[in-house]
Amino acid sequence: MRLVGVAGFTAMAIAQREPFIDRWIYVHHAGTVPVGTHRFVAQFDVPADAPPTHDSGDSFATLTAIATVNRGALHLDRRELRTIAIRHLSSTKPEAVPIEKSNGAYDDHLVVRLASFRLTRGERIAATVVASRFDHDKPIELVVQLVAVTERRTENLFPMPARTVEDVRGDGATGRPPVDFEIALAAEMTPGFRIEKLALHWELVVKARGRLVERPSVVIPIDIVDVDVEGEIVAPATEKDRVAAAFNALAAKQDWRWHEAVESDAELDTMHLAIEREFRTATLQLAFAYGMPAGPSVIARIGYPSLDLGLDVSPSTPLRELFARDITANVADWDRRHRVTARDEVGATALVRAIVPAILAAPGLGALLRWNDREIEFARVTNDPPLDANAADLERLATAILAAVPSVPHEGVYR
């Protein structure tokens, strides 16, 4: 997965681009992916100063997620692109800040009063214009423009402003009476922003024009804010967020704790999330792994004191087991799908036959991955882990294992 963000400035029909993010995440390394549907999760941190995505004519900013599957030298890569919107949301609506500004001490005086220069997208600019000392016998025209000002900055050049008219609303007047006007701010307008080499802000420009001359204008900066009003805009929770919330909820209400990495447990440390708890002399562990061959999975594991049987249980196939001789649990379907070997076959046989019924009573744990002298581990493919049920199943299975161990014969001798 690749995340590419580009901001740019267009001048004289030539676009100049500047990347603000370009990051790769490998969600599956080289290897064979089994036939079927697989889901991989990638999480990127977008810079806090990234510009909001927009295209104002003079400036633009885009953010694109690119998923690429490399199928080898003889095949073309498969790519999927998705555009992503960036919004700089404020949780509160800005307070109204009135302002009055004039064009200075000119013979033809122009005064503009705004109810507020701080607004949110979708609001309306409300203003009053007063024109004084104009010739009474000559008509004038008031022109109001909402202008997007983009600014490209480099180390060797002064700022280069470029102006585009966003909206025009004019009113005619032949004398000095105040003129009221409103401009609606579009809901999709781009709020102002400033990054290292690009900036955008808005200005309200009011001009008074006669037949032959244009009077000096009044320019008022407008602060446009993107507001999340009463939680209307809620960022969608990612799959990883939902899974993490489930793990946090279990850890908060039971005696679970987040797993601490240790050098001897490198495999568990590769999991995205892992919690554990002590249960008598055993350790119960629940983890979530995105990189499992069959898809995102809950990993359930019980660790216990060494059995010293040389036990090794792994998944198998009915065809393979048809011609193999190994330890059996006397449960036909389970025996056809698992390979069981041990140094101490007598002790291992007793243990397997005592524990397999408890395994079959906990199907929610998923498929058995491995079972040996120190641990038993399961994996269940799911995007919505039922952690409460998994925790209860682990506890019942651990109870069965710890109860069976004392009665297991060791090298033909009962302990």
C-alpha positions in Angstrom: 0.0 0.0 0.0 1.2 3.5 -0.9 -0.2 6.8 0.3 0.7 9.8 -1.9 -0.3 13.4 -1.1 0.5 16.2 -3.6 -0.1 20.0 -3.3 0.4 22.4 -6.1 0.1 25.8 -7.6 -1.0 26.6 -11.2 0.4 29.7 -12.9 0.1 30.4 -16.6 -1.5 27.0 -17.2 1.6 25.3 -15.7 1.2 23.2 -12.6 4.0 23.0 -10.1 3.6 20.1 -7.6 5.1 19.5 -4.2 4.5 16.1 -2.3 3.6 16.4 1.3 3.4 12.7 2.0 4.7 9.6 0.2 4.8 6.5 2.3 4.8 2.7 1.6 3.5 -0.1 3.8 4.0 -3.8 2.9 0.9 -5.6 4.1 2.0 -9.0 2.7 5.6 -9.8 1.9 6.9 -12.1 -0.9 5.2 -15.4 -0.9 2.3 -17.4 -2.2 -1.2 -16.1 -1.4 -3.8 -18.9 -1.3 -6.8 -18.8 -3.6 -9.7 -16.9 -2.2 -10.6 -13.5 -0.8 -8.0 -11.9 1.6 -8.2 -8.7 3.5 -5.1 -6.7 4.5 -5.1 -3.6 6.7 -2.7 -0.6 6.3 -2.6 2.3 8.6 -0.9 5.6 7.7 -0.3 8.7 9.8 -1.2 11.8 7.8 0.9 14.9 8.8 -1.0 17.3 11.0 -0.1 20.2 8.7 -1.3 18.4 5.5 -3.4 20.8 3.4 -7.2 20.1 3.1 -7.8 18.4 -0.3 -9.2 20.9 -2.8 -9.0 22.3 -6.3 -9.5 26.1 -6.3 -8.2 26.7 -9.8 -4.9 28.3 -8.7 -4.0 25.7 -6.1 -4.8 22.1 -5.4 -4.1 19.3 -3.0 -4.9 15.6 -3.5 -4.4 12.4 -1.3 -4.5 9.0 -3.0 -4.2 5.5 -1.6 -2.6 3.0 -4.1 -2.8 -0.7 -3.6 -0.4 -2.7 -5.7 -0.1 -6.5 -6.2 3.2 -7.6 -7.7 2.6 -10.9 -9.5 6.1 -11.5 -10.7 8.3 -10.5 -13.6 6.0 -12.1 -16.3 2.8 -10.4 -15.1 1.7 -6.8 -14.9 1.1 -5.3 -11.5 -2.5 -4.9 -10.5 -3.3 -1.5 -9.1 -6.3 0.0 -7.4 -6.5 3.8 -6.6 -8.8 5.5 -4.1 -8.9 9.2 -3.4 -9.1 10.3 0.2 -10.5 13.6 1.6 -8.6 15.6 4.2 -10.5 18.1 6.3 -9.3 20.2 9.1 -12.3 20.1 11.4 -13.0 22.4 14.3 -15.2 21.1 17.1 -16.7 24.5 17.9 -18.2 27.2 15.8 -16.2 30.4 15.7 -17.6 33.4 17.6 -18.8 36.3 15.6 -16.1 39.0 15.3 -17.5 42.2 13.6 -15.1 44.4 11.6 -15.2 47.8 9.9 -12.7 48.9 7.3 -12.4 51.8 4.8 -10.3 52.5 1.7 -8.5 55.3 3.5 -8.6 59.1 3.3 -9.7 59.5 -0.3 -12.1 62.0 -1.7 -14.4 59.2 -2.6 -14.7 57.3 0.7 -15.8 53.7 1.0 -16.6 52.0 4.3 -17.5 48.3 4.7 -19.0 46.8 7.9 -19.1 43.1 8.4 -21.2 41.3 11.0 -18.2 38.9 11.3 -15.1 38.0 9.4 -14.9 34.6 11.0 -17.4 32.2 9.4 -18.0 28.5 8.7 -18.6 26.9 5.4 -22.2 27.2 4.3 -22.8 30.4 6.3 -23.6 33.8 4.7 -21.4 36.9 4.8 -23.6 39.8 5.9 -22.2 43.3 5.2 -23.1 47.0 4.8 -21.3 49.4 2.4 -21.4 53.1 2.8 -20.2 55.3 -0.1 -19.6 59.0 0.7 -18.3 62.1 -1.1 -19.1 60.6 -4.5 -20.6 63.0 -7.1 -24.3 62.9 -6.5 -25.2 63.4 -10.2 -23.2 60.5 -11.4 -24.2 56.9 -10.9 -21.8 54.4 -9.2 -21.7 50.7 -9.1 -20.7 48.6 -6.1 -18.9 45.4 -6.9 -18.4 42.7 -4.2 -15.9 39.9 -4.8 -15.0 36.9 -2.7 -11.5 36.1 -3.7 -9.3 33.0 -3.1 -5.7 34.1 -2.8 -3.1 31.4 -3.3 0.5 31.9 -2.4 3.5 29.9 -3.5 6.7 30.5 -1.5 10.2 29.4 -2.4 13.6 30.3 -0.9 14.6 32.7 -3.6 11.3 34.4 -4.6 8.9 36.7 -3.0 5.4 35.5 -2.5 3.5 35.3 -5.8 -0.2 35.9 -5.2 -2.8 34.8 -7.7 -6.5 35.8 -7.5 -9.6 34.2 -8.7 -13.2 35.5 -8.4 -15.3 33.0 -6.4 -18.5 35.0 -6.4 -19.7 38.4 -7.5 -22.7 40.3 -6.3 -23.2 43.9 -7.2 -25.7 46.6 -6.2 -26.2 49.9 -7.9 -26.4 53.2 -6.0 -26.6 56.8 -7.1 -26.1 58.4 -3.7 -24.9 57.9 -0.2 -27.5 55.5 1.4 -26.0 52.4 2.9 -26.2 49.3 0.8 -26.6 45.9 2.5 -25.6 42.7 0.8 -25.0 39.0 1.5 -22.8 36.3 0.0 -23.5 32.6 0.6 -20.4 30.5 1.4 -20.6 27.2 -0.5 -20.6 24.1 1.7 -17.7 22.7 -0.3 -15.5 25.7 0.0 -11.8 25.1 0.9 -10.9 26.7 4.2 -7.7 28.7 4.4 -4.5 26.8 5.1 -0.7 27.3 5.2 2.0 24.7 4.7 5.7 25.0 3.9 5.5 26.1 0.3 1.8 26.8 -0.3 -0.9 28.9 1.4 -4.5 29.8 0.6 -6.7 32.5 2.2 -9.9 34.4 1.4 -10.5 38.1 0.9 -13.6 40.1 0.5 -13.0 42.9 -2.0 -15.5 45.8 -2.4 -15.0 48.2 -5.2 -16.9 51.4 -6.2 -16.8 52.1 -10.0 -18.0 55.1 -12.0 -18.3 55.3 -15.7 -14.7 56.2 -16.3 -12.8 55.5 -13.1 -12.5 52.7 -10.5 -12.1 54.0 -7.0 -9.7 52.4 -4.5 -11.2 49.2 -3.0 -11.6 47.8 0.5 -10.0 44.4 1.2 -11.0 42.4 4.3 -9.4 39.0 5.0 -12.1 36.4 5.7 -11.4 33.4 8.0 -13.4 30.4 6.8 -13.5 27.4 9.2 -14.6 23.9 8.6 -16.7 22.9 11.7 -18.0 19.5 12.8 -21.4 20.7 14.1 -22.7 18.6 16.9 -20.8 15.5 15.7 -22.4 15.6 12.2 -19.1 14.6 10.7 -17.6 11.5 12.3 -14.5 9.9 11.0 -15.3 6.3 10.2 -13.6 3.8 12.6 -11.1 1.6 10.9 -11.2 -2.2 11.3 -8.1 -1.9 13.5 -9.8 0.7 15.7 -12.8 -1.7 16.2 -10.6 -4.6 17.1 -8.4 -2.5 19.4 -11.6 -1.3 21.2 -12.7 -4.9 21.7 -9.3 -5.8 23.3 -9.4 -2.7 25.5 -12.9 -3.6 26.6 -11.9 -7.1 27.7 -8.8 -5.9 29.4 -10.8 -3.3 31.3 -13.4 -5.6 32.9 -11.3 -8.8 33.5 -7.9 -9.6 34.8 -6.3 -9.3 31.4 -3.2 -7.1 30.7 -1.4 -6.1 27.5 1.3 -8.5 26.6 4.9 -7.2 27.1 7.4 -8.2 24.5 10.2 -10.6 25.4 13.0 -11.9 23.2 11.9 -15.6 23.6 8.4 -14.9 22.3 9.2 -13.2 19.0 6.3 -14.8 17.2 3.6 -13.4 19.5 5.4 -10.0 19.4 4.6 -9.8 15.7 0.9 -9.7 16.5 -0.8 -6.3 16.2 -2.6 -6.7 19.5 -2.0 -9.2 22.3 -3.4 -9.5 25.9 -2.8 -12.2 28.5 -3.8 -13.2 32.0 -2.6 -15.8 34.6 -4.9 -18.7 35.4 -3.7 -21.0 38.1 -0.4 -22.3 36.8 -1.2 -21.5 33.1 -1.1 -18.3 31.0 -4.0 -17.5 28.8 -3.3 -15.3 25.7 -5.5 -13.7 23.1 -4.0 -11.9 20.1 -5.1 -10.5 16.7 -3.0 -11.0 13.6 -3.7 -9.4 10.2 -1.0 -11.3 8.3 -2.4 -14.9 8.7 -2.7 -16.8 5.4 -6.4 -17.2 5.7 -7.0 -13.6 6.7 -7.2 -11.5 9.9 -7.5 -13.9 12.8 -7.9 -14.1 16.6 -5.1 -16.2 18.0 -6.0 -18.0 21.3 -3.2 -19.7 23.3 -2.8 -21.5 26.6 0.7 -21.8 28.0 1.4 -24.3 30.9 4.3 -26.0 32.7 6.2 -28.5 30.5 4.6 -31.9 30.0 7.9 -33.5 29.1 6.1 -35.9 26.7 7.7 -34.8 23.4 4.2 -34.0 22.3 3.7 -32.5 18.8 0.2 -32.1 17.4 -0.4 -30.3 14.1 -3.1 -30.0 11.4 -3.2 -32.7 8.8 -5.4 -34.1 6.0 -7.6 -37.2 5.8 -5.5 -38.5 2.9 -2.3 -38.1 4.8 -3.7 -39.7 7.9 -5.1 -42.6 5.9 -1.6 -44.0 5.5 0.0 -42.7 8.7 0.4 -44.3 12.0 0.2 -41.9 14.9 -1.5 -41.4 18.3 -5.3 -41.2 18.1 -7.9 -39.6 20.3 -10.5 -42.2 19.4 -12.6 -39.4 17.7 -12.7 -40.3 14.1 -13.2 -36.9 12.5 -10.6 -35.2 14.7 -8.1 -38.0 14.2 -8.4 -37.6 10.4 -7.5 -34.0 10.5 -4.6 -34.0 13.0 -1.1 -35.5 13.2 -0.1 -36.5 16.7 3.4 -37.7 17.6 5.3 -37.9 21.0 8.4 -39.4 22.6 6.2 -40.8 25.4 3.3 -42.3 23.4 1.6 -43.8 26.5 1.5 -40.5 28.3 0.6 -38.5 25.2 -2.3 -40.9 24.3 -3.8 -40.5 27.8 -3.5 -36.7 27.6 -4.9 -36.4 24.0 -7.9 -38.6 24.8 -8.6 -36.5 27.9 -8.3 -33.1 26.3 -9.8 -33.5 22.8 -13.4 -33.6 24.0 -12.8 -30.2 25.7 -11.3 -28.9 22.5 -14.4 -30.0 20.5 -16.6 -28.3 23.1 -14.9 -24.9 22.3 -15.4 -24.5 18.5 -15.3 -20.7 18.8 -11.5 -20.9 19.3 -11.2 -21.9 15.7 -8.7 -24.3 14.1 -5.9 -25.9 16.1 -2.5 -24.5 14.9 -0.2 -26.5 17.2 -0.1 -28.3 20.5 3.1 -29.3 22.3 4.6 -29.8 25.7 4.3 -26.1 26.6 1.3 -24.6 24.8 -1.8 -25.2 22.7 -2.8 -22.6 20.1 -5.8 -21.9 17.9 -6.7 -19.4 15.1 -10.1 -18.2 14.1 -10.6 -16.1 11.0 -12.8 -13.1 11.8 -13.0 -9.4 11.5 -15.2 -9.1 14.6 -13.6 -11.1 17.4 -15.9 -12.5 20.1 -13.4 -12.0 22.8 -15.6 -12.5 25.7 -16.6 -16.0 24.4 -13.0 -16.7 23.5 -11.8 -15.9 27.0 -14.5 -18.1 28.6 -13.5 -21.0 26.2 -9.8 -20.6 27.0 -10.6 -20.7 30.8 -12.6 -23.9 30.4 -10.0 -25.6 28.2 -7.2 -24.6 30.6 -9.2 -26.1 33.5 -9.4 -29.4 31.6 -5.7 -29.4 30.7 -4.6 -28.7 34.3 -7.0 -31.3 35.7 -5.8 -34.0 33.3 -2.0 -33.5 33.6 -1.6 -35.0 37.1 -3.2 -38.3 36.0 -1.1 -38.6 32.8 1.4 -41.5 33.0 5.0 -40.5 32.4 7.2 -43.0 30.5 4.7 -45.7 31.5 4.7 -44.7 35.2 1.8 -42.7 36.6 2.9 -39.5 38.4 
